[in-house]
Amino acid sequence: MPLTTLAYNLKSSQKPPILRKRMRALVVDDSPTILHAICALLDHRKIVQVVGRAESGSDALAAVKDLRPELVLIDADMPGVSGLRTALVLSQMSPLTEIILMSMDVTPQFRAACVGCGAYAVIYKPKFLSELAVLLDEELPPDPEKLLQPAISRLPLALET
């Protein structure tokens, strides 16, 4: 569609929305069913461009070398090389790649463990679409302690301890 066909129904004081390029993403989850579902939802909603999939931490490390994604979504709880360990290695191997962990664990102990692993944020897996969309529209804060707070603060109160 040529740009000339785009039109905005705006009042004179409003600015048109900024058209942001979708980030190239690698999705990592040890469950093939969950991995397929996450990738399908991301493709359908066009939140990111899924350029690769991996079912383990070691597969993710190899895929990042080959695909050079801008974003890696990692299941935090994987057998073998865990998501936290993978995030730590990726943050050192590819420091410009944004890393977001997905987890069902919302405990303060888990959040504290995530702070030092190089991840930009942790999102609650059942709400990954909405939380990811919000995170990608936000500016990256400079303080690593604050990197986990935007997504975590949106977790349901019933799940927080």
DSSP file (Angstrom, degrees, kcal/mol; ACC not computed):
  #  RESIDUE AA STRUCTURE BP1 BP2  ACC     N-H-->O    O-->H-N    N-H-->O    O-->H-N    TCO  KAPPA ALPHA  PHI   PSI    X-CA   Y-CA   Z-CA
    1    1 A M              0   0    0      0, 0.0     5,-0.1     0, 0.0     2,-0.0   0.000 360.0 360.0 360.0 122.2    0.0    0.0    0.0
    2    2 A P    >   -     0   0    0      0, 0.0     3,-1.8     0, 0.0     4,-0.3  -0.329 360.0-118.7 -66.8 150.7    1.6    3.3   -1.0
    3    3 A L  G >  S+     0   0    0      1,-0.3     3,-1.6     2,-0.2     0, 0.0   0.780 108.8  70.2 -61.1 -27.1    2.0    5.9    1.7
    4    4 A T  G 3  S+     0   0    0      1,-0.3    -1,-0.3     3,-0.0     0, 0.0   0.699  91.1  60.4 -66.5 -17.3   -0.3    8.3   -0.2
    5    5 A T  G <  S+     0   0    0     -3,-1.8     2,-0.3     2,-0.0    -1,-0.3   0.592  81.9 100.7 -86.3  -9.3   -3.3    6.1    0.6
    6    6 A L    <   +     0   0    0     -3,-1.6     2,-0.4    -4,-0.3    -3,-0.0  -0.590  50.5 177.3 -76.0 134.0   -2.8    6.5    4.4
    7    7 A A        -     0   0    0     -2,-0.3     2,-0.4     2,-0.0    -2,-0.0  -0.988  16.7-151.3-136.6 147.0   -5.2    9.0    5.9
    8    8 A Y        -     0   0    0     -2,-0.4     2,-1.3     2,-0.1    -2,-0.0  -0.966  12.9-142.7-121.1 134.3   -5.7   10.0    9.5
    9    9 A N        +     0   0    0     -2,-0.4     2,-0.3     0, 0.0    -2,-0.0  -0.711  51.3 147.1 -92.6  84.1   -8.9   11.3   11.0
   10   10 A L        -     0   0    0     -2,-1.3     2,-0.1     4,-0.1    -2,-0.1  -0.885  51.8-118.7-125.0 150.1   -7.3   13.9   13.2
   11   11 A K    >   -     0   0    0     -2,-0.3     3,-1.7     1,-0.1     0, 0.0  -0.466  45.3-101.5 -74.1 160.3   -8.2   17.3   14.6
   12   12 A S  T 3  S+     0   0    0      1,-0.3    -1,-0.1    -2,-0.1    -2,-0.0   0.774 121.8  53.5 -58.9 -27.8   -5.7   20.0   13.6
   13   13 A S  T 3  S+     0   0    0      2,-0.1    -1,-0.3     0, 0.0     2,-0.3   0.616  93.1  89.7 -84.1 -11.6   -3.9   19.9   16.9
   14   14 A Q    <   -     0   0    0     -3,-1.7    -4,-0.1     1,-0.0     0, 0.0  -0.610  69.0-139.7 -88.5 146.0   -3.3   16.1   16.8
   15   15 A K        -     0   0    0     -2,-0.3     3,-0.1     1,-0.1    -4,-0.1  -0.765  28.1-104.5 -97.6 148.3   -0.2   14.5   15.3
   16   16 A P        -     0   0    0      0, 0.0    -1,-0.1     0, 0.0     3,-0.0  -0.370  47.2 -92.6 -67.0 152.3   -0.5   11.3   13.3
   17   17 A P        -     0   0    0      0, 0.0     2,-0.5     0, 0.0     0, 0.0  -0.312  41.3-110.2 -63.5 149.2    0.7    8.2   15.0
   18   18 A I        -     0   0    0     -3,-0.1     2,-0.9     1,-0.0    -3,-0.0  -0.686  24.2-134.4 -81.3 128.4    4.3    7.2   14.5
   19   19 A L        -     0   0    0     -2,-0.5     2,-0.4    -3,-0.0    -1,-0.0  -0.758  26.6-159.6 -85.8 108.8    4.6    4.1   12.3
   20   20 A R        -     0   0    0     -2,-0.9     2,-0.2     1,-0.0     3,-0.0  -0.714  18.5-116.7 -94.7 136.6    7.2    2.0   14.2
   21   21 A K        -     0   0    0     -2,-0.4     2,-0.2     1,-0.1    -1,-0.0  -0.510  36.3-111.9 -67.5 134.5    9.2   -0.7   12.5
   22   22 A R        -     0   0    0     -2,-0.2    26,-0.2     1,-0.1     2,-0.1  -0.490  33.9-116.0 -69.4 136.1    8.4   -4.1   14.0
   23   23 A M        -     0   0    0     24,-0.5    26,-3.2    -2,-0.2     2,-0.5  -0.428  22.6-116.1 -72.0 145.6   11.3   -5.6   15.9
   24   24 A R  E     -a   49   0A   0     24,-0.2    47,-2.0    -2,-0.1    46,-1.9  -0.737  44.3-167.3 -81.8 124.7   12.9   -8.8   14.7
   25   25 A A  E     -ab  50  71A   0     24,-3.1    26,-3.0    -2,-0.5    27,-1.1  -0.901  26.8-155.8-126.9 146.3   12.3  -11.4   17.4
   26   26 A L  E     -ab  52  72A   0     45,-2.2    47,-2.7    -2,-0.4     2,-0.5  -0.959  19.6-153.0-109.4 133.0   13.5  -14.9   18.4
   27   27 A V  E     -ab  53  73A   0     25,-2.1    27,-2.1    -2,-0.4     2,-0.5  -0.928   9.5-168.2-112.3 131.9   11.0  -16.8   20.6
   28   28 A V  E     +ab  54  74A   0     45,-2.9    47,-2.1    -2,-0.5     2,-0.3  -0.974  21.4 142.0-126.0 121.7   12.3  -19.5   23.0
   29   29 A D        -     0   0    0     25,-2.1     6,-0.1    -2,-0.5    49,-0.1  -0.952  44.1-140.0-156.2 138.4   10.2  -22.0   24.8
   30   30 A D  S    S+     0   0    0     -2,-0.3    25,-0.1    47,-0.2     3,-0.1   0.672  87.0  79.8 -76.0 -15.4   10.8  -25.7   25.7
   31   31 A S     >  -     0   0    0      1,-0.2     4,-3.0     2,-0.0     5,-0.2  -0.832  67.7-156.9 -93.2 114.9    7.1  -26.6   24.9
   32   32 A P  H  > S+     0   0    0      0, 0.0     4,-2.3     0, 0.0     5,-0.2   0.856  94.6  52.3 -57.9 -34.6    6.6  -26.9   21.1
   33   33 A T  H  > S+     0   0    0      2,-0.2     4,-2.3     1,-0.2     5,-0.1   0.939 113.0  42.1 -67.3 -47.0    2.9  -26.3   21.6
   34   34 A I  H  > S+     0   0    0      2,-0.2     4,-2.9     1,-0.2     5,-0.2   0.911 113.8  53.5 -65.7 -42.3    3.4  -23.1   23.6
   35   35 A L  H  X S+     0   0    0     -4,-3.0     4,-2.4     1,-0.2     5,-0.2   0.927 110.8  46.1 -57.9 -47.1    6.2  -22.0   21.2
   36   36 A H  H  X S+     0   0    0     -4,-2.3     4,-2.6    -5,-0.2    -1,-0.2   0.922 113.4  49.5 -62.4 -44.3    3.9  -22.4   18.2
   37   37 A A  H  X S+     0   0    0     -4,-2.3     4,-2.4     2,-0.2    -2,-0.2   0.920 111.8  47.7 -62.8 -45.0    1.0  -20.6   20.0
   38   38 A I  H  X S+     0   0    0     -4,-2.9     4,-2.6     1,-0.2    -1,-0.2   0.939 114.2  46.5 -61.7 -47.3    3.2  -17.6   21.0
   39   39 A C  H  X S+     0   0    0     -4,-2.4     4,-2.6    -5,-0.2     5,-0.2   0.899 112.0  51.0 -63.6 -40.7    4.7  -17.3   17.5
   40   40 A A  H  X S+     0   0    0     -4,-2.6     4,-2.7    -5,-0.2    -1,-0.2   0.919 112.1  46.6 -63.2 -43.6    1.2  -17.6   15.9
   41   41 A L  H  X S+     0   0    0     -4,-2.4     4,-2.8     2,-0.2     5,-0.2   0.913 112.9  49.2 -65.1 -42.4   -0.2  -14.9   18.1
   42   42 A L  H  X>S+     0   0    0     -4,-2.6     5,-1.2    -5,-0.2     4,-1.0   0.909 114.2  45.7 -63.9 -41.5    2.8  -12.6   17.6
   43   43 A D  H  <5S+     0   0    0     -4,-2.6     3,-0.2    -5,-0.2    -2,-0.2   0.927 114.8  47.8 -64.7 -45.2    2.5  -13.0   13.8
   44   44 A H  H  <5S+     0   0    0     -4,-2.7    -2,-0.2     1,-0.2    -1,-0.2   0.911 117.6  40.2 -64.0 -44.0   -1.2  -12.5   13.8
   45   45 A R  H  <5S-     0   0    0     -4,-2.8    -1,-0.2    -5,-0.2    -2,-0.2   0.578  99.9-137.3 -83.0  -9.6   -1.2   -9.4   15.9
   46   46 A K  T  <5 +     0   0    0     -4,-1.0    -3,-0.2    -3,-0.2    -4,-0.1   0.845  57.7 138.9  55.5  38.3    2.0   -8.1   14.1
   47   47 A I  S   <S-     0   0    0     -5,-1.2   -24,-0.5     1,-0.2     2,-0.3   0.902  76.2  -3.3 -75.9 -43.1    3.5   -7.0   17.4
   48   48 A V  S    S-     0   0    0     -6,-0.5     2,-0.8   -26,-0.2    -1,-0.2  -0.907  76.4-108.1-138.3 167.1    7.0   -8.2   16.3
   49   49 A Q  E     -a   24   0A   0    -26,-3.2   -24,-3.1    -2,-0.3     2,-0.7  -0.897  32.8-141.7 -98.5 110.2    8.4  -10.0   13.3
   50   50 A V  E     +a   25   0A   0     -2,-0.8   -24,-0.2   -26,-0.2     3,-0.1  -0.621  29.1 168.9 -75.8 115.1    9.2  -13.5   14.4
   51   51 A V  E     +     0   0A   0    -26,-3.0     2,-0.3    -2,-0.7   -25,-0.2   0.523  61.4   3.2-103.9  -9.5   12.5  -14.5   12.6
   52   52 A G  E     -a   26   0A   0    -27,-1.1   -25,-2.1     2,-0.0     2,-0.3  -0.988  53.6-145.6-170.2 162.4   13.2  -17.6   14.6
   53   53 A R  E     -a   27   0A   0     -2,-0.3     2,-0.3   -27,-0.2   -25,-0.2  -0.963  12.7-174.3-133.0 149.0   12.2  -20.2   17.2
   54   54 A A  E     -a   28   0A   0    -27,-2.1   -25,-2.1    -2,-0.3     3,-0.0  -0.995  18.4-158.8-144.6 145.0   14.2  -22.2   19.6
   55   55 A E  S    S+     0   0    0     -2,-0.3     2,-0.3   -27,-0.2   -27,-0.1   0.325  77.5  30.2-105.4   5.9   13.2  -24.9   22.1
   56   56 A S  S  > S-     0   0    0      1,-0.1     4,-2.0    22,-0.1     5,-0.1  -0.981  80.8-108.2-155.3 164.4   16.2  -24.7   24.4
   57   57 A G  H  > S+     0   0    0     24,-0.6     4,-2.1    22,-0.4     5,-0.1   0.905 119.1  50.2 -61.6 -42.6   18.6  -22.2   25.8
   58   58 A S  H  > S+     0   0    0      1,-0.2     4,-1.7     2,-0.2    -1,-0.2   0.884 110.2  50.2 -67.1 -36.9   21.5  -23.7   23.8
   59   59 A D  H  > S+     0   0    0      1,-0.2     4,-2.4     2,-0.2    -1,-0.2   0.879 109.1  53.4 -64.3 -37.0   19.4  -23.5   20.6
   60   60 A A  H  X S+     0   0    0     -4,-2.0     4,-2.4     2,-0.2    -2,-0.2   0.903 105.5  52.6 -64.6 -41.7   18.6  -19.9   21.4
   61   61 A L  H  X S+     0   0    0     -4,-2.1     4,-1.3     1,-0.2    -1,-0.2   0.911 112.6  44.8 -61.5 -42.4   22.3  -19.0   21.8
   62   62 A A  H  X S+     0   0    0     -4,-1.7     4,-1.7     1,-0.2    -1,-0.2   0.902 112.1  52.4 -67.0 -41.2   23.1  -20.5   18.3
   63   63 A A  H  X S+     0   0    0     -4,-2.4     4,-3.6     1,-0.2     5,-0.5   0.866 104.8  55.2 -65.6 -36.5   20.1  -18.8   16.8
   64   64 A V  H  X S+     0   0    0     -4,-2.4     4,-1.8     1,-0.2    -1,-0.2   0.895 106.7  51.5 -63.9 -38.7   21.0  -15.4   18.0
   65   65 A K  H  < S+     0   0    0     -4,-1.3    -1,-0.2    -5,-0.2    -2,-0.2   0.909 119.7  35.5 -62.0 -41.7   24.4  -15.8   16.4
   66   66 A D  H  < S+     0   0    0     -4,-1.7    -2,-0.2     1,-0.1    -1,-0.2   0.911 128.2  31.5 -79.4 -44.3   22.8  -16.7   13.1
   67   67 A L  H  < S-     0   0    0     -4,-3.6    -3,-0.2    -5,-0.2    -2,-0.2   0.726  81.4-151.3 -92.7 -24.4   19.7  -14.5   13.1
   68   68 A R     <  -     0   0    0     -4,-1.8    -4,-0.1    -5,-0.5   -44,-0.1   0.938  23.6-167.7  49.7  57.7   20.8  -11.4   15.0
   69   69 A P        -     0   0    0      0, 0.0   -44,-0.2     0, 0.0    -1,-0.1  -0.313  26.9-139.7 -71.4 158.1   17.3  -10.6   16.4
   70   70 A E  S    S+     0   0    0    -46,-1.9    28,-2.9     1,-0.2     2,-0.4   0.702  89.6  31.4 -84.9 -22.8   16.6   -7.3   18.0
   71   71 A L  E     -bc  25  98A   0    -47,-2.0   -45,-2.2    26,-0.2     2,-0.5  -0.996  62.6-164.2-139.4 138.6   14.5   -9.0   20.7
   72   72 A V  E     -bc  26  99A   0     26,-2.6    28,-2.8    -2,-0.4     2,-0.6  -0.986   6.2-161.2-125.0 121.6   14.5  -12.4   22.3
   73   73 A L  E     -bc  27 100A   0    -47,-2.7   -45,-2.9    -2,-0.5     2,-0.4  -0.904  19.9-172.4 -98.6 119.9   11.5  -13.6   24.2
   74   74 A I  E     -bc  28 101A   0     26,-2.7    28,-3.2    -2,-0.6     2,-0.5  -0.950  29.0-127.5-124.3 131.1   12.5  -16.4   26.6
   75   75 A D  E     - c   0 102A   0    -47,-2.1    28,-0.2    -2,-0.4     3,-0.2  -0.631  23.4-149.5 -66.4 122.4   10.6  -18.8   28.7
   76   76 A A  S    S+     0   0    0     26,-3.0     7,-1.4    -2,-0.5     2,-0.9   0.799  83.0  59.2 -69.4 -28.6   12.3  -18.4   32.1
   77   77 A D        +     0   0    0     25,-0.4    -1,-0.2     5,-0.2   -47,-0.2  -0.750  69.6 140.7-110.0  86.6   11.6  -21.9   33.3
   78   78 A M        -     0   0    0     -2,-0.9     5,-0.1    -3,-0.2   -22,-0.1  -0.935  50.6-112.1-123.1 147.7   13.2  -24.4   30.9
   79   79 A P  S    S+     0   0    0      0, 0.0     2,-0.5     0, 0.0   -22,-0.4  -0.329  89.7  11.2 -70.7 161.8   15.1  -27.6   31.6
   80   80 A G  S    S+     0   0    0    -24,-0.1     2,-0.8   -23,-0.1    -2,-0.1  -0.596 134.3  23.8  74.1-123.8   18.8  -27.7   30.9
   81   81 A V  S    S-     0   0    0     -2,-0.5   -24,-0.6     4,-0.1   -23,-0.1  -0.673  94.7-138.0 -76.2 109.5   20.0  -24.2   30.3
   82   82 A S     >  -     0   0    0     -2,-0.8     4,-2.6     1,-0.1    -5,-0.2  -0.093  17.7-109.1 -67.0 166.3   17.4  -22.1   32.1
   83   83 A G  H  > S+     0   0    0     -7,-1.4     4,-2.5     2,-0.2    -7,-0.2   0.865 120.0  52.0 -63.2 -36.4   15.9  -19.0   30.7
   84   84 A L  H  > S+     0   0    0     -8,-0.8     4,-2.2     2,-0.2    -1,-0.2   0.919 111.3  46.0 -66.8 -42.9   17.7  -16.9   33.3
   85   85 A R  H  > S+     0   0    0      2,-0.2     4,-2.4     1,-0.2     5,-0.2   0.911 113.4  50.4 -64.7 -42.1   21.1  -18.5   32.4
   86   86 A T  H  X S+     0   0    0     -4,-2.6     4,-2.9     1,-0.2     5,-0.2   0.920 109.9  50.3 -61.3 -44.2   20.3  -18.0   28.7
   87   87 A A  H  X S+     0   0    0     -4,-2.5     4,-2.6     1,-0.2    -1,-0.2   0.901 109.5  51.4 -61.2 -41.4   19.4  -14.4   29.3
   88   88 A L  H  X S+     0   0    0     -4,-2.2     4,-1.1     2,-0.2    -2,-0.2   0.938 113.7  42.8 -61.7 -47.9   22.7  -13.8   31.2
   89   89 A V  H  X S+     0   0    0     -4,-2.4     4,-2.6     1,-0.2     3,-0.4   0.917 114.9  50.5 -65.5 -43.3   24.8  -15.3   28.4
   90   90 A L  H  X S+     0   0    0     -4,-2.9     4,-3.3     1,-0.2     7,-0.2   0.893 105.4  56.2 -62.4 -39.8   22.8  -13.5   25.6
   91   91 A S  H  < S+     0   0    0     -4,-2.6    -1,-0.2    26,-0.3    -2,-0.2   0.818 114.9  39.1 -64.1 -28.7   23.2  -10.2   27.4
   92   92 A Q  H  < S+     0   0    0     -4,-1.1    -2,-0.2    -3,-0.4    -1,-0.2   0.832 119.8  45.3 -85.3 -36.4   27.0  -10.6   27.3
   93   93 A M  H  < S+     0   0    0     -4,-2.6    -2,-0.2     1,-0.2    -3,-0.2   0.850 132.1  17.1 -75.4 -36.7   27.1  -12.2   23.9
   94   94 A S    ><  +     0   0    0     -4,-3.3     3,-2.0    -5,-0.2    -1,-0.2  -0.641  68.9 176.2-139.1  75.2   24.8   -9.7   22.2
   95   95 A P  T 3  S+     0   0    0      0, 0.0    -1,-0.1     0, 0.0    -4,-0.1   0.685  78.3  57.0 -62.8 -20.0   24.5   -6.6   24.4
   96   96 A L  T 3  S+     0   0    0      2,-0.1     2,-0.4   -25,-0.0    -5,-0.1   0.564  84.9  98.6 -86.8  -7.6   22.3   -4.7   22.0
   97   97 A T  S <  S-     0   0    0     -3,-2.0     2,-0.3    -7,-0.2   -26,-0.2  -0.672  74.4-132.1 -81.8 128.2   19.6   -7.4   21.9
   98   98 A E  E     -c   71   0A   0    -28,-2.9   -26,-2.6    -2,-0.4     2,-0.5  -0.649  21.5-157.7 -79.4 135.1   16.7   -6.7   24.1
   99   99 A I  E     -c   72   0A   0     -2,-0.3    21,-3.4    19,-0.3    22,-1.0  -0.964  11.4-176.6-119.4 126.4   15.8   -9.8   26.3
  100  100 A I  E     -cd  73 121A   0    -28,-2.8   -26,-2.7    -2,-0.5     2,-0.3  -0.987  14.2-148.3-124.0 124.7   12.4  -10.3   27.8
  101  101 A L  E     -cd  74 122A   0     20,-2.6    22,-3.0    -2,-0.5     2,-0.4  -0.692   5.0-152.8 -89.6 142.4   11.7  -13.3   30.1
  102  102 A M  E     +cd  75 123A   0    -28,-3.2   -26,-3.0    -2,-0.3   -25,-0.4  -0.961  27.6 159.9-113.5 132.3    8.2  -14.9   30.2
  103  103 A S  E     - d   0 124A   0     20,-2.4    22,-2.5    -2,-0.4   -28,-0.0  -0.988  49.3-148.9-151.5 157.6    7.2  -16.6   33.4
  104  104 A M  S    S+     0   0    0     -2,-0.3     2,-0.5    20,-0.2    -1,-0.1   0.509  80.2  96.3 -95.1 -12.3    4.4  -17.9   35.5
  105  105 A D        +     0   0    0      1,-0.1    20,-0.0    -3,-0.1   -29,-0.0  -0.695  41.2 167.4 -84.9 121.4    6.5  -17.2   38.6
  106  106 A V        +     0   0    0     -2,-0.5    55,-0.4    53,-0.2    -1,-0.1   0.167  29.9 130.6-118.1  16.2    5.6  -13.8   40.2
  107  107 A T     >  -     0   0    0      1,-0.1     4,-2.2    53,-0.1     5,-0.2  -0.361  66.5-122.4 -72.1 151.0    7.4  -14.1   43.5
  108  108 A P  H  > S+     0   0    0      0, 0.0     4,-2.4     0, 0.0     5,-0.2   0.852 112.8  57.8 -59.4 -34.0    9.7  -11.4   44.7
  109  109 A Q  H  > S+     0   0    0      2,-0.2     4,-1.9     1,-0.2     5,-0.1   0.913 107.5  46.5 -63.2 -42.3   12.5  -13.9   44.9
  110  110 A F  H  > S+     0   0    0      2,-0.2     4,-1.7     1,-0.2    -1,-0.2   0.931 111.4  50.9 -66.1 -44.8   12.1  -14.7   41.2
  111  111 A R  H  X S+     0   0    0     -4,-2.2     4,-1.2     1,-0.2    -2,-0.2   0.900 109.1  51.9 -58.7 -41.0   12.0  -11.0   40.3
  112  112 A A  H  X S+     0   0    0     -4,-2.4     4,-0.7     1,-0.2     3,-0.4   0.890 107.3  52.6 -63.6 -38.9   15.1  -10.3   42.3
  113  113 A A  H  < S+     0   0    0     -4,-1.9     3,-0.4     1,-0.2    -1,-0.2   0.836 106.1  55.3 -64.6 -31.7   16.9  -13.2   40.4
  114  114 A C  H ><>S+     0   0    0     -4,-1.7     3,-1.4     1,-0.2     5,-0.7   0.783  91.5  71.9 -73.0 -27.3   15.9  -11.6   37.1
  115  115 A V  H ><5S+     0   0    0     -4,-1.2     3,-0.6    -3,-0.4    -1,-0.2   0.891 102.3  41.8 -57.6 -41.2   17.4   -8.3   37.8
  116  116 A G  T 3<5S+     0   0    0     -4,-0.7    -1,-0.3    -3,-0.4    -2,-0.2   0.403  96.2  78.9 -88.6   3.7   21.0   -9.6   37.5
  117  117 A C  T < 5S-     0   0    0     -3,-1.4   -26,-0.3    -4,-0.2    -1,-0.2   0.452 104.8-107.8 -96.4   2.2   20.5  -11.8   34.4
  118  118 A G  T < 5 +     0   0    0     -3,-0.6   -19,-0.3    -4,-0.3     2,-0.2   0.535  68.4 143.9  90.6   5.0   20.5   -9.1   31.8
  119  119 A A      < -     0   0    0     -5,-0.7    -1,-0.3     1,-0.1   -19,-0.2  -0.532  47.7-146.5 -80.6 146.3   16.8   -9.1   30.9
  120  120 A Y  S    S-     0   0    0    -21,-3.4     2,-0.3     1,-0.3   -20,-0.2   0.857  77.3 -17.9 -74.2 -38.0   15.0   -5.9   30.1
  121  121 A A  E     -d  100   0A   0    -22,-1.0   -20,-2.6    27,-0.1     2,-0.4  -0.980  53.0-128.6-160.6 166.4   11.8   -7.1   31.7
  122  122 A V  E     -d  101   0A   0     26,-0.3     2,-0.4    -2,-0.3   -20,-0.2  -0.998  27.2-165.2-122.5 129.9    9.8  -10.1   32.9
  123  123 A I  E     -d  102   0A   0    -22,-3.0   -20,-2.4    -2,-0.4     2,-0.5  -0.892  28.8-107.7-118.1 150.4    6.3  -10.5   31.7
  124  124 A Y  E >   -d  103   0A   0     -2,-0.4     3,-1.9    27,-0.2   -20,-0.2  -0.627  31.1-136.8 -75.8 119.2    3.5  -12.7   33.0
  125  125 A K  G >  S+     0   0    0    -22,-2.5     3,-1.7    -2,-0.5     4,-0.2   0.831  98.8  54.2 -53.0 -45.3    3.1  -15.5   30.5
  126  126 A P  G 3  S+     0   0    0      0, 0.0    -1,-0.3     0, 0.0     3,-0.2   0.739 118.8  37.2 -63.8 -18.2   -0.7  -15.7   30.3
  127  127 A K  G <> S+     0   0    0     -3,-1.9     4,-2.4     1,-0.1     5,-0.3   0.007  78.8 125.6-116.2  27.6   -0.7  -11.9   29.6
  128  128 A F  H <>  +     0   0    0     -3,-1.7     4,-2.6     1,-0.2     5,-0.3   0.850  69.1  54.5 -61.4 -36.3    2.4  -11.8   27.3
  129  129 A L  H  > S+     0   0    0     -4,-0.2     4,-2.2     2,-0.2    -1,-0.2   0.962 113.8  38.5 -62.8 -52.1    0.7  -10.2   24.4
  130  130 A S  H  > S+     0   0    0      1,-0.2     4,-1.8     2,-0.2    -2,-0.2   0.908 119.8  46.6 -68.0 -40.9   -0.7   -7.2   26.2
  131  131 A E  H  X S+     0   0    0     -4,-2.4     4,-2.4    -7,-0.2    -1,-0.2   0.881 112.6  50.0 -69.9 -36.7    2.4   -6.7   28.4
  132  132 A L  H  X S+     0   0    0     -4,-2.6     4,-2.5    -5,-0.3     5,-0.2   0.916 108.5  52.7 -66.4 -42.6    4.7   -7.1   25.5
  133  133 A A  H  X S+     0   0    0     -4,-2.2     4,-0.9    -5,-0.3    -2,-0.2   0.909 111.8  46.1 -59.6 -42.2    2.8   -4.5   23.4
  134  134 A V  H >X S+     0   0    0     -4,-1.8     4,-0.7     1,-0.2     3,-0.6   0.927 112.3  50.7 -66.0 -44.9    3.0   -2.0   26.3
  135  135 A L  H >< S+     0   0    0     -4,-2.4     3,-0.9     1,-0.2    -2,-0.2   0.891 107.6  52.5 -61.2 -40.5    6.7   -2.7   26.9
  136  136 A L  H 3< S+     0   0    0     -4,-2.5    -1,-0.2     1,-0.3    -2,-0.2   0.720 108.1  51.6 -72.6 -19.4    7.6   -2.2   23.2
  137  137 A D  H << S+     0   0    0     -4,-0.9    -1,-0.3    -3,-0.6     2,-0.2   0.573  98.0  85.9 -88.7 -10.0    5.9    1.2   23.2
  138  138 A E  S << S-     0   0    0     -3,-0.9     2,-0.2    -4,-0.7    -3,-0.0  -0.601  84.0-112.7 -91.7 151.8    7.8    2.4   26.2
  139  139 A E        -     0   0    0     -2,-0.2    -2,-0.1     1,-0.1    -1,-0.1  -0.562  40.2-103.2 -75.4 144.3   11.2    4.0   26.3
  140  140 A L        -     0   0    0     -2,-0.2    -1,-0.1    -4,-0.1     7,-0.1  -0.580  34.0-136.3 -71.5 121.2   13.9    1.9   27.9
  141  141 A P        -     0   0    0      0, 0.0     6,-0.0     0, 0.0    -1,-0.0  -0.508   8.1-134.3 -74.4 149.7   14.7    3.2   31.3
  142  142 A P  S    S+     0   0    0      0, 0.0    -2,-0.0     0, 0.0     3,-0.0   0.729  80.0  86.1 -78.4 -21.8   18.4    3.4   32.2
  143  143 A D    >>  -     0   0    0      1,-0.1     3,-1.3     2,-0.0     4,-0.8  -0.709  66.1-151.2 -88.0 118.1   18.3    1.9   35.7
  144  144 A P  G >4 S+     0   0    0      0, 0.0     3,-0.5     0, 0.0     4,-0.5   0.816  96.6  60.0 -57.4 -31.6   18.5   -2.0   35.7
  145  145 A E  G 34 S+     0   0    0      1,-0.2     3,-0.4     2,-0.2     4,-0.2   0.832 107.6  45.9 -64.6 -30.4   16.5   -2.1   38.9
  146  146 A K  G X4 S+     0   0    0     -3,-1.3     3,-0.7     1,-0.2    -1,-0.2   0.596  90.3  85.0 -87.3 -11.8   13.6   -0.4   37.1
  147  147 A L  T << S+     0   0    0     -4,-0.8     4,-0.3    -3,-0.5    -1,-0.2   0.813  94.4  42.5 -62.1 -30.2   13.8   -2.5   34.0
  148  148 A L  T 3> S+     0   0    0     -4,-0.5     4,-1.6    -3,-0.4   -26,-0.3   0.641  97.8  77.8 -90.3 -15.4   11.6   -5.2   35.6
  149  149 A Q  H <> S+     0   0    0     -3,-0.7     4,-2.7    -4,-0.2     5,-0.2   0.866  81.2  61.0 -69.9 -39.8    9.0   -2.9   37.2
  150  150 A P  H  4 S+     0   0    0      0, 0.0     4,-0.4     0, 0.0    -1,-0.2   0.936 115.0  33.0 -57.5 -48.2    6.8   -1.8   34.3
  151  151 A A  H >4 S+     0   0    0     -4,-0.3     3,-1.1     1,-0.2   -27,-0.2   0.911 118.9  52.6 -73.3 -41.2    5.6   -5.4   33.4
  152  152 A I  H >< S+     0   0    0     -4,-1.6     3,-2.0     1,-0.3    -1,-0.2   0.881 101.8  59.4 -63.7 -38.5    5.7   -6.7   36.9
  153  153 A S  T 3< S+     0   0    0     -4,-2.7    -1,-0.3     1,-0.3    -2,-0.2   0.686  99.6  58.7 -67.6 -14.8    3.5   -3.9   38.3
  154  154 A R  T <  S+     0   0    0     -3,-1.1    -1,-0.3    -4,-0.4    -2,-0.2   0.400  79.2 117.2 -92.7   3.1    0.7   -4.8   35.9
  155  155 A L  S <  S-     0   0    0     -3,-2.0     5,-0.1    -4,-0.2    -3,-0.0  -0.394  80.7 -90.8 -68.6 148.3    0.5   -8.4   37.3
  156  156 A P    >>  -     0   0    0      0, 0.0     3,-1.4     0, 0.0     4,-0.8  -0.314  30.2-128.4 -59.7 139.9   -2.9   -9.2   38.9
  157  157 A L  G >4 S+     0   0    0      1,-0.3     3,-0.7     2,-0.2    -2,-0.1   0.831 105.8  63.5 -59.9 -33.3   -2.9   -8.5   42.6
  158  158 A A  G 34 S+     0   0    0      1,-0.2    -1,-0.3     3,-0.0    -3,-0.0   0.753 104.2  47.9 -64.5 -22.8   -4.2  -11.9   43.4
  159  159 A L  G <4 S+     0   0    0     -3,-1.4    -1,-0.2   -54,-0.0    -2,-0.2   0.638  93.4  90.6 -94.3 -15.0   -0.9  -13.4   42.1
  160  160 A E    <<        0   0    0     -4,-0.8   -53,-0.1    -3,-0.7     0, 0.0  -0.538 360.0 360.0 -81.8 147.9    1.5  -11.1   43.9
  161  161 A T              0   0    0    -55,-0.4    -1,-0.1    -2,-0.2   -54,-0.1   0.383 360.0 360.0-116.0 360.0    2.8  -12.1   47.3
